[in-house]
Amino acid sequence: MANLTCGLVTGASSGIGECFARKLAARRTNLVLVARSGARLAEIARELEAAYRVQAHAVPCDLSQEGAAARLVESLDQRGVQVDLLVNNAGFGARGEFWKLPLSRQVEMIRLNVAALTELTHWLAGRMAERRRGAIINVSSTAGFQPVPYTAVYAATKAFVTSFSLALEAELRPYRVRVVTLCPGGTKTNFLVAGHYGMQRTPGGLQDPNEVVEAALARLDQGGGLEVPRLLNKLTVFIQRFVPRRTVIRFAGGIFRPEGNAIETP
Ligand SMILES: NC(=O)c1ccc[n+]([C@@H]2O[C@H](COP(=O)([O-])OP(=O)(O)OC[C@H]3O[C@@H](n4cnc5c(N)ncnc54)[C@H](OP(=O)(O)O)[C@@H]3O)[C@@H](O)[C@H]2O)c1
């Protein structure tokens, strides 16, 4: 992959990240695909290379490990790979009462959803700014627009991603680096199963990852900005500005409250 310009997608082994990989390959973007499942990544890379005549490189990596993001960037530098599009997508959540969920899992979540995203952005945005060219898509969530009881740490990590990415967009605009802050609502992927969210209580039903990724790429083509896919999600985010915060939090908690738990009376 010597002296290759490409897109780097984290969490490319399934769900929204895999969908990004497929749609970017269809746009003839060379790819670096990152996740822990090396065999699955390699399979996707082979398939995309054959279908779209792009170069796709699978890099197995646990981004929640200390220093993993820095080592990843260093290995790309050594191979002469230039990243022009960074998709910070890898992430996970957990549902339940904060104090009952394992602390180690929640700290791992902060490392992946927040620290790894920040580190990768730091290393790669600087190079893009120097070249006056590049783009970053940070995958946040509608969960980041308000505190969410029963997935409190996850929602807080996504509040960070949204705030950070919108600020970064303003900082990088003069350098001609575009930033998309992508905030999907419930989307049909492994995420919901792995995080024990259940599927049935998402207002308006689940989105297809294709719909989410198409909205993000359309926003990128328009020059970047905040993207909340789907009208119902846009309306929900807009309307909550006019509703007391306490009410919004109780409503959000009602969606994520695990079965069998009593709602706390205020
Ligand atoms: N699905 C939803 O309802 C929804 C809604 C809003 C936002 N999001 C966000 O969308 C993003 C993608 O999630 P998804 O819905 O597509 O779920 P998913 O299918 O579970 O995908 C998560 C991806 O992250 C990777 N990953 C997990 N831990 C990792 C680690 N330690 N190091 C490197 N990669 C890791 C996974 O691959 P490996 O297991 O192979 O490592 C997988 O490729 C997440 O940031 C999530 O917060 C999802």
The ligand as a MOL file (V3000), in Angstrom:
LIG
                    3D

  0  0  0     0  0            999 V3000
M  V30 BEGIN CTAB
M  V30 COUNTS 48 52 0 0 0
M  V30 BEGIN ATOM
M  V30 1 N -27.0340 0.5840 16.1670 0
M  V30 2 C -27.5360 1.6500 16.7610 0
M  V30 3 O -28.7140 1.6740 17.1760 0
M  V30 4 C -26.6930 2.8970 16.8950 0
M  V30 5 C -27.3550 4.1190 17.1210 0
M  V30 6 C -26.5940 5.2810 17.2470 0
M  V30 7 C -25.2190 5.2160 17.1520 0
M  V30 8 N -24.6000 4.0150 16.9460 0 CHG=1
M  V30 9 C -23.1350 3.9990 16.8690 0
M  V30 10 O -22.7330 3.4200 15.6450 0
M  V30 11 C -21.4090 2.9140 15.7830 0
M  V30 12 C -21.3190 1.5640 15.1250 0
M  V30 13 O -22.1350 0.6410 15.8080 0
M  V30 14 P -23.0590 -0.4150 15.0610 0
M  V30 15 O -24.4540 -0.0610 15.3550 0
M  V30 16 O -22.6640 -0.5890 13.6680 0 CHG=-1
M  V30 17 O -22.7480 -1.7160 15.9360 0
M  V30 18 P -21.9150 -3.0410 15.6450 0
M  V30 19 O -22.4720 -3.7660 14.4800 0
M  V30 20 O -21.8310 -3.7160 16.9610 0
M  V30 21 O -20.4710 -2.4940 15.2270 0
M  V30 22 C -19.5070 -2.0630 16.1500 0
M  V30 23 C -18.1580 -2.1190 15.4790 0
M  V30 24 O -17.1600 -1.6400 16.4080 0
M  V30 25 C -16.1210 -2.6160 16.4750 0
M  V30 26 N -15.4910 -2.5950 17.7850 0
M  V30 27 C -16.0780 -2.8830 18.9870 0
M  V30 28 N -15.1650 -2.8180 19.9530 0
M  V30 29 C -13.9790 -2.5060 19.3730 0
M  V30 30 C -12.6680 -2.3020 19.8470 0
M  V30 31 N -12.3850 -2.4300 21.1670 0
M  V30 32 N -11.6930 -1.9950 18.9760 0
M  V30 33 C -11.9650 -1.8810 17.6440 0
M  V30 34 N -13.1970 -2.0430 17.1310 0
M  V30 35 C -14.1880 -2.3620 17.9780 0
M  V30 36 C -16.8150 -3.9440 16.1860 0
M  V30 37 O -15.9190 -4.9070 15.6720 0
M  V30 38 P -15.1800 -6.0580 16.5180 0
M  V30 39 O -16.1700 -6.6360 17.4540 0
M  V30 40 O -14.7110 -6.9710 15.4380 0
M  V30 41 O -14.0530 -5.3530 17.1990 0
M  V30 42 C -17.7710 -3.5340 15.0800 0
M  V30 43 O -17.1180 -3.5270 13.8500 0
M  V30 44 C -21.0950 2.9300 17.2810 0
M  V30 45 O -20.2410 4.0170 17.5670 0
M  V30 46 C -22.4590 3.1470 17.9270 0
M  V30 47 O -22.3520 3.8290 19.1530 0
M  V30 48 C -25.3090 2.8510 16.8020 0
M  V30 END ATOM
M  V30 BEGIN BOND
M  V30 1 1 1 2
M  V30 2 2 2 3
M  V30 3 1 2 4
M  V30 4 1 4 5
M  V30 5 2 4 48
M  V30 6 2 5 6
M  V30 7 1 6 7
M  V30 8 2 7 8
M  V30 9 1 8 9
M  V30 10 1 8 48
M  V30 11 1 9 10
M  V30 12 1 9 46
M  V30 13 1 10 11
M  V30 14 1 11 12
M  V30 15 1 11 44
M  V30 16 1 12 13
M  V30 17 1 13 14
M  V30 18 2 14 15
M  V30 19 1 14 16
M  V30 20 1 14 17
M  V30 21 1 17 18
M  V30 22 2 18 19
M  V30 23 1 18 20
M  V30 24 1 18 21
M  V30 25 1 21 22
M  V30 26 1 22 23
M  V30 27 1 23 24
M  V30 28 1 23 42
M  V30 29 1 24 25
M  V30 30 1 25 26
M  V30 31 1 25 36
M  V30 32 1 26 27
M  V30 33 1 26 35
M  V30 34 2 27 28
M  V30 35 1 28 29
M  V30 36 1 29 30
M  V30 37 2 29 35
M  V30 38 1 30 31
M  V30 39 2 30 32
M  V30 40 1 32 33
M  V30 41 2 33 34
M  V30 42 1 34 35
M  V30 43 1 36 37
M  V30 44 1 36 42
M  V30 45 1 37 38
M  V30 46 2 38 39
M  V30 47 1 38 40
M  V30 48 1 38 41
M  V30 49 1 42 43
M  V30 50 1 44 45
M  V30 51 1 44 46
M  V30 52 1 46 47
M  V30 END BOND
M  V30 END CTAB
M  END
